Amino acid sequence: MIDVEKARAETPGTENVLHFNNAGAALMPGEVVDALKDHIDLEAEIGGYEAAAQTIDADAHTYDAIAGLINCKTTEVAFVENATVGWSGAFYGLANTFKSGDRILTARAEYSSNYIAYLQIAERTGIKIDVIPDDETGALSPSALENMIDDRVKLISITHVPTNGGLINPAVAVGKIANALGVPYLLDACQSVGQMPIDVAEIGCDMLSATGRKYLRGPRGTGFLYASSQIMEKFDPPVLDNHAAKWTGRNTYEIRGDAKRFENWENYTAGKIALGVAVDYATSWGLDNIFARNLHLATLFRDRLSQIPGVTLRDLGTSPGAIVTFTVDGIEAPDITARMAKYKINITHSTLFSTRLDMEKRHLNTVVRASLHYYNTEQEIDRFIEKLTVEIA
Ligand SMILES: Cc1ncc(COP(=O)(O)O)c(C=O)c1O
């Protein structure tokens, strides 16, 4: 169980704001902030390279911590500056093996940046992008996916939890299909890592991208990519530098054997160390406990919202997670965000431009997005409901 009082005492920001923007950037625990500041101080005091040399163990620990969090080998983890960089390393690397007529399969709630990358590669290579149909709840349908597979499918690439809602796509069922047919599987877990337990062995994905600042409660400018040892044998990273590869002779180079082949030499050491602290912090609560509390809060919140006249809940799937989306009759979502900000209540909104296929299908332009995390409270939900009711009356 989560000791909410303790979690809040360890989160300085909870004294200032009601933070329901955890899928934007969660409030960092004090010890993550300290780790970040301490390293920057050390860099200022003795020099950046020298600080890095003194903190080699903490740096290395971050890879171990991430590997423990998602159940992979340390050598299968790359630290990068955000989820997009991690995802792009995997996608654009694999894309170098695509030929005209190949197919990639994705889902309706796919994130815009990923879909733009598919479009760019389709333009360059002539591959076909096929969207897996939804089931009746709006989640990706595994049986529909099974029917779409043929030998031209070169990648299944989906978002686990979309940017615009609580939907949790059936990542494990997709993995079973991908593995049975030997199709590479890339999972965008940007919104799910830290919100719920994630086990890459159970999911069966070959590559997974995540960010530090959202549900992991790490610093901005941090993220990671998981790439399995087997998939790394199948393609090269799209970009190589002298950290990802070694210049072995005048006309030769050798790509390193581990997932650091997706990194650059220069990196955000303070952020990397602090991300390791954030992962340890999440692990110390237990991801099962975090997820159970997230579901409890989100269920309560949806229940309360559903009782307000003019509010329509917008989350898809049978059992949505901690990202709660809704619309309000006659008021655009950005306006709701601004009205709540007056009370130091942090939320945001998601637009058509983030998840076009899904939003178009549902005839939505914008949705209000309130994303909760385990350190939020029932009292905060009460306060939110009270203020929203006043604002839209
Ligand atoms: C589903 C999804 N994927 C990827 C990203 C991109 O993450 P980052 O900003 O860390 O690159 C986001 C960001 O909101 C997202 O919601």
PDBQT file of the ligand as one rigid body, heavy atoms in Angstrom, charges set to zero:
ROOT
HETATM    1  C1  LIG A 401       2.366   8.455 -26.336  1.00  0.00    +0.000 C 
HETATM    2  C2  LIG A 401       3.544   9.358 -26.376  1.00  0.00    +0.000 A 
HETATM    3  N1  LIG A 401       4.649   8.970 -27.036  1.00  0.00    +0.000 NA
HETATM    4  C3  LIG A 401       5.745   9.724 -27.097  1.00  0.00    +0.000 A 
HETATM    5  C4  LIG A 401       5.787  10.968 -26.522  1.00  0.00    +0.000 A 
HETATM    6  C5  LIG A 401       7.013  11.794 -26.653  1.00  0.00    +0.000 C 
HETATM    7  O1  LIG A 401       7.758  11.793 -25.488  1.00  0.00    +0.000 OA
HETATM    8  P1  LIG A 401       8.989  12.788 -25.297  1.00  0.00    +0.000 P 
HETATM    9  O2  LIG A 401       8.398  14.154 -25.217  1.00  0.00    +0.000 OA
HETATM   10  O3  LIG A 401       9.664  12.362 -24.045  1.00  0.00    +0.000 OA
HETATM   11  O4  LIG A 401       9.859  12.642 -26.489  1.00  0.00    +0.000 OA
HETATM   12  C6  LIG A 401       4.667  11.427 -25.819  1.00  0.00    +0.000 A 
HETATM   13  C7  LIG A 401       4.688  12.762 -25.185  1.00  0.00    +0.000 C 
HETATM   14  O5  LIG A 401       3.714  13.309 -24.777  1.00  0.00    +0.000 OA
HETATM   15  C8  LIG A 401       3.522  10.605 -25.753  1.00  0.00    +0.000 A 
HETATM   16  O6  LIG A 401       2.430  11.002 -25.111  1.00  0.00    +0.000 OA
ENDROOT
TORSDOF 0
